[in-house]
Amino acid sequence: MWRCRDCGAVFEEPDCEEVCYERECGVRSLFSDRHYRTDSVCPVCGDYDIREIDEDELEDEEEEE
């Protein structure tokens, strides 16, 4: 299980987004080639600030409510 720290959504698997290093750093025009990485993102809001949680943690939170 995963949780988004931005919107609070809980989900089974994050979405994946391909990110260009040069574009992200604002130097795309300085280089002729591109380098990419794949980041995990929240499937609800698209934010990168997600973390993996275990089911026990989720159950504890539900009991507190």
mmCIF file of the N, C-alpha and C atoms, coordinates in Angstrom:
data_MODEL
# 
_entry.id   MODEL 
# 
loop_
_atom_site.group_PDB 
_atom_site.id 
_atom_site.type_symbol 
_atom_site.label_atom_id 
_atom_site.label_alt_id 
_atom_site.label_comp_id 
_atom_site.label_asym_id 
_atom_site.label_entity_id 
_atom_site.label_seq_id 
_atom_site.pdbx_PDB_ins_code 
_atom_site.Cartn_x 
_atom_site.Cartn_y 
_atom_site.Cartn_z 
_atom_site.occupancy 
_atom_site.B_iso_or_equiv 
_atom_site.pdbx_formal_charge 
_atom_site.auth_seq_id 
_atom_site.auth_comp_id 
_atom_site.auth_asym_id 
_atom_site.auth_atom_id 
_atom_site.pdbx_PDB_model_num 
ATOM 1   N N  . MET A 1 1  ? 0.838   -1.174 0.000   1.00 0.00 ? 1  MET A N  1 
ATOM 2   C CA . MET A 1 1  ? 0.000   0.000  0.000   1.00 0.00 ? 1  MET A CA 1 
ATOM 3   C C  . MET A 1 1  ? 0.892   1.250  0.000   1.00 0.00 ? 1  MET A C  1 
ATOM 4   N N  . TRP A 1 2  ? 0.358   2.285  -0.583  1.00 0.00 ? 2  TRP A N  1 
ATOM 5   C CA . TRP A 1 2  ? 1.063   3.562  -0.681  1.00 0.00 ? 2  TRP A CA 1 
ATOM 6   C C  . TRP A 1 2  ? 0.152   4.688  -0.209  1.00 0.00 ? 2  TRP A C  1 
ATOM 7   N N  . ARG A 1 3  ? 0.742   5.779  0.254   1.00 0.00 ? 3  ARG A N  1 
ATOM 8   C CA . ARG A 1 3  ? -0.014  6.961  0.642   1.00 0.00 ? 3  ARG A CA 1 
ATOM 9   C C  . ARG A 1 3  ? 0.658   8.194  0.058   1.00 0.00 ? 3  ARG A C  1 
ATOM 10  N N  . CYS A 1 4  ? -0.174  9.088  -0.443  1.00 0.00 ? 4  CYS A N  1 
ATOM 11  C CA . CYS A 1 4  ? 0.306   10.371 -0.949  1.00 0.00 ? 4  CYS A CA 1 
ATOM 12  C C  . CYS A 1 4  ? 0.324   11.355 0.212   1.00 0.00 ? 4  CYS A C  1 
ATOM 13  N N  . ARG A 1 5  ? 1.440   12.013 0.391   1.00 0.00 ? 5  ARG A N  1 
ATOM 14  C CA . ARG A 1 5  ? 1.544   12.999 1.471   1.00 0.00 ? 5  ARG A CA 1 
ATOM 15  C C  . ARG A 1 5  ? 0.872   14.319 1.102   1.00 0.00 ? 5  ARG A C  1 
ATOM 16  N N  . ASP A 1 6  ? 0.586   14.503 -0.172  1.00 0.00 ? 6  ASP A N  1 
ATOM 17  C CA . ASP A 1 6  ? -0.054  15.744 -0.608  1.00 0.00 ? 6  ASP A CA 1 
ATOM 18  C C  . ASP A 1 6  ? -1.572  15.673 -0.462  1.00 0.00 ? 6  ASP A C  1 
ATOM 19  N N  . CYS A 1 7  ? -2.198  14.661 -1.099  1.00 0.00 ? 7  CYS A N  1 
ATOM 20  C CA . CYS A 1 7  ? -3.662  14.592 -1.073  1.00 0.00 ? 7  CYS A CA 1 
ATOM 21  C C  . CYS A 1 7  ? -4.205  13.568 -0.073  1.00 0.00 ? 7  CYS A C  1 
ATOM 22  N N  . GLY A 1 8  ? -3.329  12.716 0.491   1.00 0.00 ? 8  GLY A N  1 
ATOM 23  C CA . GLY A 1 8  ? -3.757  11.741 1.487   1.00 0.00 ? 8  GLY A CA 1 
ATOM 24  C C  . GLY A 1 8  ? -4.340  10.458 0.922   1.00 0.00 ? 8  GLY A C  1 
ATOM 25  N N  . ALA A 1 9  ? -4.354  10.317 -0.391  1.00 0.00 ? 9  ALA A N  1 
ATOM 26  C CA . ALA A 1 9  ? -4.918  9.122  -1.021  1.00 0.00 ? 9  ALA A CA 1 
ATOM 27  C C  . ALA A 1 9  ? -4.102  7.886  -0.651  1.00 0.00 ? 9  ALA A C  1 
ATOM 28  N N  . VAL A 1 10 ? -4.797  6.763  -0.485  1.00 0.00 ? 10 VAL A N  1 
ATOM 29  C CA . VAL A 1 10 ? -4.159  5.469  -0.233  1.00 0.00 ? 10 VAL A CA 1 
ATOM 30  C C  . VAL A 1 10 ? -4.437  4.613  -1.460  1.00 0.00 ? 10 VAL A C  1 
ATOM 31  N N  . PHE A 1 11 ? -3.409  3.955  -1.993  1.00 0.00 ? 11 PHE A N  1 
ATOM 32  C CA . PHE A 1 11 ? -3.562  3.187  -3.216  1.00 0.00 ? 11 PHE A CA 1 
ATOM 33  C C  . PHE A 1 11 ? -2.617  1.994  -3.220  1.00 0.00 ? 11 PHE A C  1 
ATOM 34  N N  . GLU A 1 12 ? -2.947  1.006  -4.060  1.00 0.00 ? 12 GLU A N  1 
ATOM 35  C CA . GLU A 1 12 ? -2.173  -0.238 -4.141  1.00 0.00 ? 12 GLU A CA 1 
ATOM 36  C C  . GLU A 1 12 ? -0.813  -0.022 -4.808  1.00 0.00 ? 12 GLU A C  1 
ATOM 37  N N  . GLU A 1 13 ? -0.804  0.623  -5.970  1.00 0.00 ? 13 GLU A N  1 
ATOM 38  C CA . GLU A 1 13 ? 0.428   0.830  -6.723  1.00 0.00 ? 13 GLU A CA 1 
ATOM 39  C C  . GLU A 1 13 ? 0.469   2.256  -7.257  1.00 0.00 ? 13 GLU A C  1 
ATOM 40  N N  . PRO A 1 14 ? 1.633   2.886  -7.215  1.00 0.00 ? 14 PRO A N  1 
ATOM 41  C CA . PRO A 1 14 ? 1.743   4.230  -7.784  1.00 0.00 ? 14 PRO A CA 1 
ATOM 42  C C  . PRO A 1 14 ? 1.784   4.173  -9.311  1.00 0.00 ? 14 PRO A C  1 
ATOM 43  N N  . ASP A 1 15 ? 1.455   5.287  -9.935  1.00 0.00 ? 15 ASP A N  1 
ATOM 44  C CA . ASP A 1 15 ? 1.649   5.428  -11.371 1.00 0.00 ? 15 ASP A CA 1 
ATOM 45  C C  . ASP A 1 15 ? 3.116   5.735  -11.613 1.00 0.00 ? 15 ASP A C  1 
ATOM 46  N N  . CYS A 1 16 ? 3.559   5.550  -12.845 1.00 0.00 ? 16 CYS A N  1 
ATOM 47  C CA . CYS A 1 16 ? 4.937   5.857  -13.209 1.00 0.00 ? 16 CYS A CA 1 
ATOM 48  C C  . CYS A 1 16 ? 4.945   6.991  -14.216 1.00 0.00 ? 16 CYS A C  1 
ATOM 49  N N  . GLU A 1 17 ? 5.907   7.867  -14.072 1.00 0.00 ? 17 GLU A N  1 
ATOM 50  C CA . GLU A 1 17 ? 6.043   9.005  -14.978 1.00 0.00 ? 17 GLU A CA 1 
ATOM 51  C C  . GLU A 1 17 ? 7.494   9.101  -15.415 1.00 0.00 ? 17 GLU A C  1 
ATOM 52  N N  . GLU A 1 18 ? 7.707   9.223  -16.717 1.00 0.00 ? 18 GLU A N  1 
ATOM 53  C CA . GLU A 1 18 ? 9.052   9.370  -17.253 1.00 0.00 ? 18 GLU A CA 1 
ATOM 54  C C  . GLU A 1 18 ? 9.451   10.845 -17.188 1.00 0.00 ? 18 GLU A C  1 
ATOM 55  N N  . VAL A 1 19 ? 10.623  11.118 -16.615 1.00 0.00 ? 19 VAL A N  1 
ATOM 56  C CA . VAL A 1 19 ? 11.084  12.495 -16.415 1.00 0.00 ? 19 VAL A CA 1 
ATOM 57  C C  . VAL A 1 19 ? 12.432  12.674 -17.113 1.00 0.00 ? 19 VAL A C  1 
ATOM 58  N N  . CYS A 1 20 ? 12.565  13.775 -17.843 1.00 0.00 ? 20 CYS A N  1 
ATOM 59  C CA . CYS A 1 20 ? 13.823  14.121 -18.505 1.00 0.00 ? 20 CYS A CA 1 
ATOM 60  C C  . CYS A 1 20 ? 14.662  14.965 -17.540 1.00 0.00 ? 20 CYS A C  1 
ATOM 61  N N  . TYR A 1 21 ? 15.866  14.496 -17.226 1.00 0.00 ? 21 TYR A N  1 
ATOM 62  C CA . TYR A 1 21 ? 16.741  15.219 -16.303 1.00 0.00 ? 21 TYR A CA 1 
ATOM 63  C C  . TYR A 1 21 ? 17.018  16.646 -16.790 1.00 0.00 ? 21 TYR A C  1 
ATOM 64  N N  . GLU A 1 22 ? 17.361  16.773 -18.064 1.00 0.00 ? 22 GLU A N  1 
ATOM 65  C CA . GLU A 1 22 ? 17.741  18.078 -18.590 1.00 0.00 ? 22 GLU A CA 1 
ATOM 66  C C  . GLU A 1 22 ? 16.573  19.076 -18.541 1.00 0.00 ? 22 GLU A C  1 
ATOM 67  N N  . ARG A 1 23 ? 15.384  18.605 -18.851 1.00 0.00 ? 23 ARG A N  1 
ATOM 68  C CA . ARG A 1 23 ? 14.220  19.488 -18.805 1.00 0.00 ? 23 ARG A CA 1 
ATOM 69  C C  . ARG A 1 23 ? 13.903  19.891 -17.362 1.00 0.00 ? 23 ARG A C  1 
ATOM 70  N N  . GLU A 1 24 ? 13.971  18.926 -16.457 1.00 0.00 ? 24 GLU A N  1 
ATOM 71  C CA . GLU A 1 24 ? 13.671  19.200 -15.051 1.00 0.00 ? 24 GLU A CA 1 
ATOM 72  C C  . GLU A 1 24 ? 14.634  20.227 -14.465 1.00 0.00 ? 24 GLU A C  1 
ATOM 73  N N  . CYS A 1 25 ? 15.882  20.184 -14.898 1.00 0.00 ? 25 CYS A N  1 
ATOM 74  C CA . CYS A 1 25 ? 16.892  21.113 -14.372 1.00 0.00 ? 25 CYS A CA 1 
ATOM 75  C C  . CYS A 1 25 ? 16.952  22.421 -15.156 1.00 0.00 ? 25 CYS A C  1 
ATOM 76  N N  . GLY A 1 26 ? 16.166  22.528 -16.232 1.00 0.00 ? 26 GLY A N  1 
ATOM 77  C CA . GLY A 1 26 ? 16.141  23.757 -17.006 1.00 0.00 ? 26 GLY A CA 1 
ATOM 78  C C  . GLY A 1 26 ? 17.336  23.965 -17.910 1.00 0.00 ? 26 GLY A C  1 
ATOM 79  N N  . VAL A 1 27 ? 18.014  22.880 -18.295 1.00 0.00 ? 27 VAL A N  1 
ATOM 80  C CA . VAL A 1 27 ? 19.197  22.998 -19.151 1.00 0.00 ? 27 VAL A CA 1 
ATOM 81  C C  . VAL A 1 27 ? 19.037  22.201 -20.449 1.00 0.00 ? 27 VAL A C  1 
ATOM 82  N N  . ARG A 1 28 ? 17.819  21.955 -20.858 1.00 0.00 ? 28 ARG A N  1 
ATOM 83  C CA . ARG A 1 28 ? 17.551  21.128 -22.031 1.00 0.00 ? 28 ARG A CA 1 
ATOM 84  C C  . ARG A 1 28 ? 18.235  21.683 -23.279 1.00 0.00 ? 28 ARG A C  1 
ATOM 85  N N  . SER A 1 29 ? 18.257  22.988 -23.446 1.00 0.00 ? 29 SER A N  1 
ATOM 86  C CA . SER A 1 29 ? 18.831  23.574 -24.659 1.00 0.00 ? 29 SER A CA 1 
ATOM 87  C C  . SER A 1 29 ? 20.360  23.494 -24.689 1.00 0.00 ? 29 SER A C  1 
ATOM 88  N N  . LEU A 1 30 ? 20.982  23.155 -23.576 1.00 0.00 ? 30 LEU A N  1 
ATOM 89  C CA . LEU A 1 30 ? 22.444  23.091 -23.519 1.00 0.00 ? 30 LEU A CA 1 
ATOM 90  C C  . LEU A 1 30 ? 23.010  21.756 -23.994 1.00 0.00 ? 30 LEU A C  1 
ATOM 91  N N  . PHE A 1 31 ? 22.145  20.742 -24.113 1.00 0.00 ? 31 PHE A N  1 
ATOM 92  C CA . PHE A 1 31 ? 22.618  19.405 -24.455 1.00 0.00 ? 31 PHE A CA 1 
ATOM 93  C C  . PHE A 1 31 ? 21.855  18.857 -25.660 1.00 0.00 ? 31 PHE A C  1 
ATOM 94  N N  . SER A 1 32 ? 22.543  18.089 -26.478 1.00 0.00 ? 32 SER A N  1 
ATOM 95  C CA . SER A 1 32 ? 21.892  17.517 -27.657 1.00 0.00 ? 32 SER A CA 1 
ATOM 96  C C  . SER A 1 32 ? 21.212  16.180 -27.354 1.00 0.00 ? 32 SER A C  1 
ATOM 97  N N  . ASP A 1 33 ? 21.592  15.533 -26.277 1.00 0.00 ? 33 ASP A N  1 
ATOM 98  C CA . ASP A 1 33 ? 20.959  14.258 -25.931 1.00 0.00 ? 33 ASP A CA 1 
ATOM 99  C C  . ASP A 1 33 ? 20.127  14.410 -24.657 1.00 0.00 ? 33 ASP A C  1 
ATOM 100 N N  . ARG A 1 34 ? 19.332  13.405 -24.367 1.00 0.00 ? 34 ARG A N  1 
ATOM 101 C CA . ARG A 1 34 ? 18.431  13.433 -23.214 1.00 0.00 ? 34 ARG A CA 1 
ATOM 102 C C  . ARG A 1 34 ? 18.662  12.205 -22.339 1.00 0.00 ? 34 ARG A C  1 
ATOM 103 N N  . HIS A 1 35 ? 18.449  12.391 -21.057 1.00 0.00 ? 35 HIS A N  1 
ATOM 104 C CA . HIS A 1 35 ? 18.565  11.300 -20.088 1.00 0.00 ? 35 HIS A CA 1 
ATOM 105 C C  . HIS A 1 35 ? 17.273  11.256 -19.283 1.00 0.00 ? 35 HIS A C  1 
ATOM 106 N N  . TYR A 1 36 ? 16.716  10.060 -19.144 1.00 0.00 ? 36 TYR A N  1 
ATOM 107 C CA . TYR A 1 36 ? 15.411  9.913  -18.514 1.00 0.00 ? 36 TYR A CA 1 
ATOM 108 C C  . TYR A 1 36 ? 15.487  8.996  -17.304 1.00 0.00 ? 36 TYR A C  1 
ATOM 109 N N  . ARG A 1 37 ? 14.540  9.206  -16.414 1.00 0.00 ? 37 ARG A N  1 
ATOM 110 C CA . ARG A 1 37 ? 14.345  8.307  -15.281 1.00 0.00 ? 37 ARG A CA 1 
ATOM 111 C C  . ARG A 1 37 ? 12.842  8.130  -15.116 1.00 0.00 ? 37 ARG A C  1 
ATOM 112 N N  . THR A 1 38 ? 12.454  7.081  -14.419 1.00 0.00 ? 38 THR A N  1 
ATOM 113 C CA . THR A 1 38 ? 11.045  6.833  -14.152 1.00 0.00 ? 38 THR A CA 1 
ATOM 114 C C  . THR A 1 38 ? 10.788  7.071  -12.667 1.00 0.00 ? 38 THR A C  1 
ATOM 115 N N  . ASP A 1 39 ? 9.840   7.944  -12.370 1.00 0.00 ? 39 ASP A N  1 
ATOM 116 C CA . ASP A 1 39 ? 9.476   8.264  -10.991 1.00 0.00 ? 39 ASP A CA 1 
ATOM 117 C C  . ASP A 1 39 ? 8.093   7.712  -10.680 1.00 0.00 ? 39 ASP A C  1 
ATOM 118 N N  . SER A 1 40 ? 7.890   7.341  -9.437  1.00 0.00 ? 40 SER A N  1 
ATOM 119 C CA . SER A 1 40 ? 6.567   6.915  -8.969  1.00 0.00 ? 40 SER A CA 1 
ATOM 120 C C  . SER A 1 40 ? 5.791   8.148  -8.532  1.00 0.00 ? 40 SER A C  1 
ATOM 121 N N  . VAL A 1 41 ? 4.515   8.207  -8.935  1.00 0.00 ? 41 VAL A N  1 
ATOM 122 C CA . VAL A 1 41 ? 3.671   9.349  -8.590  1.00 0.00 ? 41 VAL A CA 1 
ATOM 123 C C  . VAL A 1 41 ? 2.310   8.859  -8.105  1.00 0.00 ? 41 VAL A C  1 
ATOM 124 N N  . CYS A 1 42 ? 1.607   9.724  -7.403  1.00 0.00 ? 42 CYS A N  1 
ATOM 125 C CA . CYS A 1 42 ? 0.263   9.434  -6.919  1.00 0.00 ? 42 CYS A CA 1 
ATOM 126 C C  . CYS A 1 42 ? -0.691  9.339  -8.111  1.00 0.00 ? 42 CYS A C  1 
ATOM 127 N N  . PRO A 1 43 ? -1.488  8.267  -8.207  1.00 0.00 ? 43 PRO A N  1 
ATOM 128 C CA . PRO A 1 43 ? -2.428  8.148  -9.321  1.00 0.00 ? 43 PRO A CA 1 
ATOM 129 C C  . PRO A 1 43 ? -3.614  9.104  -9.208  1.00 0.00 ? 43 PRO A C  1 
ATOM 130 N N  . VAL A 1 44 ? -3.809  9.719  -8.044  1.00 0.00 ? 44 VAL A N  1 
ATOM 131 C CA . VAL A 1 44 ? -4.932  10.638 -7.844  1.00 0.00 ? 44 VAL A CA 1 
ATOM 132 C C  . VAL A 1 44 ? -4.556  12.068 -8.234  1.00 0.00 ? 44 VAL A C  1 
ATOM 133 N N  . CYS A 1 45 ? -3.451  12.575 -7.658  1.00 0.00 ? 45 CYS A N  1 
ATOM 134 C CA . CYS A 1 45 ? -3.102  13.980 -7.889  1.00 0.00 ? 45 CYS A CA 1 
ATOM 135 C C  . CYS A 1 45 ? -1.815  14.170 -8.692  1.00 0.00 ? 45 CYS A C  1 
ATOM 136 N N  . GLY A 1 46 ? -1.030  13.093 -8.908  1.00 0.00 ? 46 GLY A N  1 
ATOM 137 C CA . GLY A 1 46 ? 0.189   13.195 -9.697  1.00 0.00 ? 46 GLY A CA 1 
ATOM 138 C C  . GLY A 1 46 ? 1.398   13.710 -8.940  1.00 0.00 ? 46 GLY A C  1 
ATOM 139 N N  . ASP A 1 47 ? 1.301   13.863 -7.620  1.00 0.00 ? 47 ASP A N  1 
ATOM 140 C CA . ASP A 1 47 ? 2.406   14.371 -6.819  1.00 0.00 ? 47 ASP A CA 1 
ATOM 141 C C  . ASP A 1 47 ? 3.469   13.289 -6.610  1.00 0.00 ? 47 ASP A C  1 
ATOM 142 N N  . TYR A 1 48 ? 4.717   13.718 -6.464  1.00 0.00 ? 48 TYR A N  1 
ATOM 143 C CA . TYR A 1 48 ? 5.836   12.794 -6.240  1.00 0.00 ? 48 TYR A CA 1 
ATOM 144 C C  . TYR A 1 48 ? 6.014   12.410 -4.778  1.00 0.00 ? 48 TYR A C  1 
ATOM 145 N N  . ASP A 1 49 ? 5.403   13.128 -3.880  1.00 0.00 ? 49 ASP A N  1 
ATOM 146 C CA . ASP A 1 49 ? 5.619   12.933 -2.443  1.00 0.00 ? 49 ASP A CA 1 
ATOM 147 C C  . ASP A 1 49 ? 4.728   11.797 -1.925  1.00 0.00 ? 49 ASP A C  1 
ATOM 148 N N  . ILE A 1 50 ? 5.148   10.570 -2.217  1.00 0.00 ? 50 ILE A N  1 
ATOM 149 C CA . ILE A 1 50 ? 4.406   9.387  -1.787  1.00 0.00 ? 50 ILE A CA 1 
ATOM 150 C C  . ILE A 1 50 ? 5.332   8.502  -0.977  1.00 0.00 ? 50 ILE A C  1 
ATOM 151 N N  . ARG A 1 51 ? 4.723   7.662  -0.148  1.00 0.00 ? 51 ARG A N  1 
ATOM 152 C CA . ARG A 1 51 ? 5.540   6.727  0.630   1.00 0.00 ? 51 ARG A CA 1 
ATOM 153 C C  . ARG A 1 51 ? 4.798   5.410  0.760   1.00 0.00 ? 51 ARG A C  1 
ATOM 154 N N  . GLU A 1 52 ? 5.581   4.365  0.899   1.00 0.00 ? 52 GLU A N  1 
ATOM 155 C CA . GLU A 1 52 ? 5.001   3.036  1.072   1.00 0.00 ? 52 GLU A CA 1 
ATOM 156 C C  . GLU A 1 52 ? 4.621   2.847  2.534   1.00 0.00 ? 52 GLU A C  1 
ATOM 157 N N  . ILE A 1 53 ? 3.439   2.294  2.764   1.00 0.00 ? 53 ILE A N  1 
ATOM 158 C CA . ILE A 1 53 ? 2.982   2.024  4.128   1.00 0.00 ? 53 ILE A CA 1 
ATOM 159 C C  . ILE A 1 53 ? 2.605   0.552  4.216   1.00 0.00 ? 53 ILE A C  1 
ATOM 160 N N  . ASP A 1 54 ? 2.667   0.001  5.421   1.00 0.00 ? 54 ASP A N  1 
ATOM 161 C CA . ASP A 1 54 ? 2.245   -1.385 5.569   1.00 0.00 ? 54 ASP A CA 1 
ATOM 162 C C  . ASP A 1 54 ? 0.788   -1.419 6.032   1.00 0.00 ? 54 ASP A C  1 
ATOM 163 N N  . GLU A 1 55 ? 0.155   -2.546 5.862   1.00 0.00 ? 55 GLU A N  1 
ATOM 164 C CA . GLU A 1 55 ? -1.276  -2.660 6.167   1.00 0.00 ? 55 GLU A CA 1 
ATOM 165 C C  . GLU A 1 55 ? -1.546  -2.474 7.661   1.00 0.00 ? 55 GLU A C  1 
ATOM 166 N N  . ASP A 1 56 ? -0.604  -2.842 8.524   1.00 0.00 ? 56 ASP A N  1 
ATOM 167 C CA . ASP A 1 56 ? -0.779  -2.633 9.957   1.00 0.00 ? 56 ASP A CA 1 
ATOM 168 C C  . ASP A 1 56 ? -0.901  -1.147 10.287  1.00 0.00 ? 56 ASP A C  1 
ATOM 169 N N  . GLU A 1 57 ? -0.089  -0.348 9.644   1.00 0.00 ? 57 GLU A N  1 
ATOM 170 C CA . GLU A 1 57 ? -0.140  1.103  9.863   1.00 0.00 ? 57 GLU A CA 1 
ATOM 171 C C  . GLU A 1 57 ? -1.496  1.658  9.431   1.00 0.00 ? 57 GLU A C  1 
ATOM 172 N N  . LEU A 1 58 ? -2.005  1.176  8.321   1.00 0.00 ? 58 LEU A N  1 
ATOM 173 C CA . LEU A 1 58 ? -3.303  1.619  7.814   1.00 0.00 ? 58 LEU A CA 1 
ATOM 174 C C  . LEU A 1 58 ? -4.421  1.202  8.769   1.00 0.00 ? 58 LEU A C  1 
ATOM 175 N N  . GLU A 1 59 ? -4.353  -0.022 9.284   1.00 0.00 ? 59 GLU A N  1 
ATOM 176 C CA . GLU A 1 59 ? -5.361  -0.506 10.234  1.00 0.00 ? 59 GLU A CA 1 
ATOM 177 C C  . GLU A 1 59 ? -5.333  0.300  11.526  1.00 0.00 ? 59 GLU A C  1 
ATOM 178 N N  . ASP A 1 60 ? -4.146  0.641  12.007  1.00 0.00 ? 60 ASP A N  1 
ATOM 179 C CA . ASP A 1 60 ? -4.014  1.453  13.225  1.00 0.00 ? 60 ASP A CA 1 
ATOM 180 C C  . ASP A 1 60 ? -4.653  2.821  13.041  1.00 0.00 ? 60 ASP A C  1 
ATOM 181 N N  . GLU A 1 61 ? -4.475  3.427  11.881  1.00 0.00 ? 61 GLU A N  1 
ATOM 182 C CA . GLU A 1 61 ? -5.070  4.732  11.611  1.00 0.00 ? 61 GLU A CA 1 
ATOM 183 C C  . GLU A 1 61 ? -6.589  4.636  11.562  1.00 0.00 ? 61 GLU A C  1 
ATOM 184 N N  . GLU A 1 62 ? -7.104  3.556  10.977  1.00 0.00 ? 62 GLU A N  1 
ATOM 185 C CA . GLU A 1 62 ? -8.546  3.377  10.894  1.00 0.00 ? 62 GLU A CA 1 
ATOM 186 C C  . GLU A 1 62 ? -9.155  3.186  12.278  1.00 0.00 ? 62 GLU A C  1 
ATOM 187 N N  . GLU A 1 63 ? -8.453  2.486  13.186  1.00 0.00 ? 63 GLU A N  1 
ATOM 188 C CA . GLU A 1 63 ? -8.940  2.277  14.530  1.00 0.00 ? 63 GLU A CA 1 
ATOM 189 C C  . GLU A 1 63 ? -8.981  3.581  15.320  1.00 0.00 ? 63 GLU A C  1 
ATOM 190 N N  . GLU A 1 64 ? -8.028  4.494  15.056  1.00 0.00 ? 64 GLU A N  1 
ATOM 191 C CA . GLU A 1 64 ? -7.970  5.767  15.757  1.00 0.00 ? 64 GLU A CA 1 
ATOM 192 C C  . GLU A 1 64 ? -9.138  6.671  15.389  1.00 0.00 ? 64 GLU A C  1 
ATOM 193 N N  . GLU A 1 65 ? -9.694  6.500  14.193  1.00 0.00 ? 65 GLU A N  1 
ATOM 194 C CA . GLU A 1 65 ? -10.787 7.374  13.740  1.00 0.00 ? 65 GLU A CA 1 
ATOM 195 C C  . GLU A 1 65 ? -12.063 6.996  14.350  1.00 0.00 ? 65 GLU A C  1 
# 
